[in-house]
């Protein structure tokens, strides 16, 4: 098998999109994009500079009163029309996702429908943003509160699922009446740019959606800017800390969707084959590059060996290959830096954690040598306090730990600074509800997942973030409450 090179024609114009269209950058630097499956350079991306950031924010600021005053039914129509445009261009957006980060087609084709679903869901909200009439005393008066948009929202998204990440944040932000300035990473700016172009094509006022690709300099300028009314960031904890430090200087509110080291608890009474297959799927999807991935599997001791055998069978069946091939379920990690970091961590796990690498553990050669492919890796009998059990690896490394009681399982599951998601596999409904109550995570899935429905609050606790996307919670995140008191 040979991995096909990516066609350069698949990439949209990589220049920033501000206001009514693409603009020439003033920053002067470029980023040479590399296709993760082959390691080959593709196109040069012009990086926005500080002046471009200022232009984008000023443009969003000018558009804010226009978008806020747009009638609710018109906002509804535009969000619905954008959903139709994403749906119509789903094949193109899928191809761009494959090219920008090596996501296999089987995964990449899943994201446009998710974005369509989110846009349709939030299209139904602009005419339902109601407040409350509040009792007051001692004087008679009418008191009510209303939800209003923050204004200009800066949105910083990650590279692992850029189209979905963009859609899940932009849809509620726009429905709440905000204008947005989005910074996609230099690694994957292309789906964001095409999304914003589609928004213009269906009639969104210029300046409502703006895209400024860039690196750390652009991000710093955005989060320090005094004309920004809110920030939402999806990414790593260290970057979030820097953003919070900058935002504190201007008292700008921040929403954070950060990392995870999600526990997946398998009890002896579970359907062990389904649970084992799910354990592999939850960890290995997107080659382990997902914040929700259940990379820490806690297995009841009496069935540990049975589950391990089943896990290894499912790992061996993973279809590794060309991201363009529809049968491929496992592709490369994002770049050489990530590949080297993951391999180094696996090597430390061999020598320091006491665990046994029972599958994978190396960078792949042969037909995969040019790209950034890491073997699906399983480490068994992991020390709960080791690096491989505690740190978010963001790669295809599954850690297996033993427990002997419900109490030990809960203690191990909560022994993490992260609190994004947790998975529970059991046939005991009493245990399931008890664990759902006591697990320290923003989301708990029992015996499967229902996907990422836009009506469901999405977010974490502890070091996994602040705020919730999805449902009414997403609208409230991007809104602020104003109280009105009228004497009589």
C-alpha positions, 0 to 999 in steps of 0.5 A, spaced: 500 500 500 502 507 498 499 513 501 497 518 496 499 525 496 494 530 498 492 534 492 494 542 493 487 544 489 483 541 495 485 547 500 481 553 500 485 560 499 489 560 506 489 568 507 485 571 513 477 572 512 475 579 515 469 582 513 467 581 506 472 577 504 479 575 504 485 580 505 492 580 504 496 579 511 500 585 514 504 580 519 509 577 513 510 570 516 508 564 513 507 557 515 508 551 511 503 546 512 505 539 512 500 533 510 501 528 516 500 522 512 506 523 508 510 528 511 510 532 505 509 540 504 503 542 501 501 550 501 504 556 505 499 559 510 500 567 510 500 568 518 495 574 520 499 579 524 497 584 530 495 589 525 490 584 522 488 582 529 486 589 530 482 589 523 478 583 525 476 586 532 474 592 529 470 589 524 467 585 528 465 591 533 462 595 527 458 589 525 456 587 533 450 592 533 448 590 526 447 583 528 444 584 535 439 588 532 437 583 526 430 580 528 430 573 531 427 570 525 432 573 520 438 570 525 434 563 525 433 563 517 441 565 516 443 559 521 438 554 518 441 557 511 448 556 513 446 549 515 444 547 508 450 550 505 455 546 510 450 540 508 451 541 500 458 542 501 460 536 506 464 532 501 468 538 500 469 540 507 470 532 508 476 532 503 479 539 506 479 535 513 483 529 511 488 534 507 489 539 513 490 534 519 490 526 516 483 525 519 481 518 516 475 519 511 471 515 516 471 520 521 472 526 517 465 525 513 462 524 520 463 532 522 459 536 517 453 532 519 455 534 526 456 541 524 449 541 521 445 538 527 448 544 531 446 549 526 439 547 526 439 546 533 441 553 535 437 556 529 431 554 533 433 559 539 434 566 537 426 567 538 426 563 545 431 568 549 427 570 554 428 572 561 424 573 567 419 577 571 422 578 578 418 579 584 420 586 588 419 589 595 417 593 598 416 599 593 411 596 587 415 596 581 416 592 575 423 588 575 425 583 569 431 581 566 433 579 559 439 575 556 443 580 551 450 578 547 457 579 550 458 583 543 465 581 540 467 574 542 474 571 540 474 563 539 480 559 539 480 552 536 484 546 536 487 542 530 484 535 532 477 536 530 477 543 527 470 543 523 466 540 529 470 545 534 468 551 530 461 549 529 460 547 536 462 554 539 460 559 533 453 556 533 451 558 540 455 564 540 451 567 533 445 565 536 446 569 542 447 575 538 455 575 538 460 577 532 466 572 532 473 573 531 476 565 530 483 563 531 484 557 528 491 554 529 496 554 523 496 547 523 489 547 520 486 553 518 482 551 512 476 548 514 474 554 518 476 559 512 471 555 508 466 555 513 466 563 514 466 563 506 459 559 506 456 564 512 458 570 507 455 566 501 448 565 505 447 572 507 451 573 514 452 581 514 460 582 513 464 582 520 459 577 523 464 571 522 472 573 521 477 568 521 485 570 523 489 564 522 496 564 526 500 562 532 502 564 539 503 572 537 496 572 534 493 568 540 496 573 545 494 579 541 486 577 541 486 575 548 489 581 551 485 586 546 481 591 550 475 591 545 474 583 546 468 582 550 469 574 551 474 569 550 472 561 548 478 557 548 479 549 546 486 546 548 491 545 553 491 547 560 498 551 560 495 555 554 489 556 558 493 559 564 496 564 559 489 566 557 486 567 563 492 571 566 492 576 560 484 576 560 485 578 568 488 584 566 481 586 562 476 582 566 474 579 560 470 573 561 473 566 559 470 559 557 474 553 557 474 546 554 480 543 556 484 536 556 482 530 559 484 523 562 477 520 562 477 513 566 473 507 563 470 503 568 469 495 566 465 491 571 465 484 571 458 484 570 458 488 563 458 485 556 465 484 556 466 484 548 462 490 547 466 493 553 472 491 550 471 494 543 468 500 546 475 501 550 479 500 544 474 505 540 474 510 545 481 511 546 484 510 539 479 514 535 482 520 531 489 516 533 488 518 540 487 525 539 481 527 542 480 530 549 474 525 550 478 519 549 477 514 554 485 512 555 485 510 562 481 503 562 480 501 569 478 493 569 475 489 575 481 484 577 477 478 576 476 479 569 482 483 567 485 477 563 479 476 559 478 483 557 485 484 556 485 478 551 479 481 548 482 488 547 488 486 544 484 482 539 480 489 537 486 492 537 489 487 532 483 489 527 484 496 527 484 498 520 491 503 519 492 506 512 491 512 507 486 517 510 483 517 503 481 510 504 474 509 506 476 503 510 481 506 514 479 507 521 486 509 524 491 515 521 497 519 523 498 523 529 498 531 527 506 532 526 513 529 527 513 533 534 507 529 536 510 523 534 516 524 537 513 526 544 508 520 544 514 515 542 518 518 548 512 517 553 511 510 551 519 509 552 518 512 559 512 507 560 516 501 559 522 503 564 518 507 569 511 505 570 511 498 572 507 497 566 507 492 560 507 494 553 503 488 550 501 491 543 504 497 539 509 502 542 513 504 536 513 509 530 511 505 524 515 504 518 515 501 511 509 504 507 508 509 513 515 511 514 514 518 511 508 520 515 507 520 522 503 514 524 504 511 531 502 503 532 496 503 537 499 501 543 496 498 550 500 498 556 497 493 561 498 493 569 499 500 569 501 504 576 496 509 577 500 514 579 505 514 573 505 518 567 502 514 562 496 513 567 496 521 569 498 525 563 494 526 557 498 523 552 494 525 546 496 519 542 494 512 541 496 509 548 491 505 552 493 504 559 489 498 563 489 498 571 486 493 575 481 494 581 478 489 586 472 493 589 467 499 587 470 503 592 477 502 589 474 503 582 471 510 584 478 512 588 482 510 581 477 514 577 477 520 581 485 520 582 486 525 576 487 533 575 482 532 569 474 531 570 472 532 563 468 525 561 467 518 564 465 511 562 462 506 566 460 499 563 456 495 568 449 491 568 447 494 575 443 500 574 444 501 582 451 501 581 451 506 574 447 511 578 451 511 584 458 512 580 454 517 575 453 521 582 460 520 584 465 521 578 468 527 578 467 529 571 462 533 567 460 528 563 458 520 564 456 515 559 454 508 561 454 502 557 455 506 550 455 513 548 449 517 544 454 521 540 455 529 541 448 531 540 448 539 540 442 539 546 447 536 551 451 540 555 458 539 554 464 541 558 468 538 564 470 540 571 477 541 575 483 542 570 478 540 564 475 547 563 469 552 565 463 553 562 458 548 558 457 548 550 450 545 548 443 546 549 441 552 553 447 552 557 451 554 551 447 560 550 447 562 557 455 561 556 455 566 550 450 571 554 450 576 560 444 578 564 441 585 564 436 587 570 431 592 568 427 595 574 421 600 573 418 604 578 411 605 579 
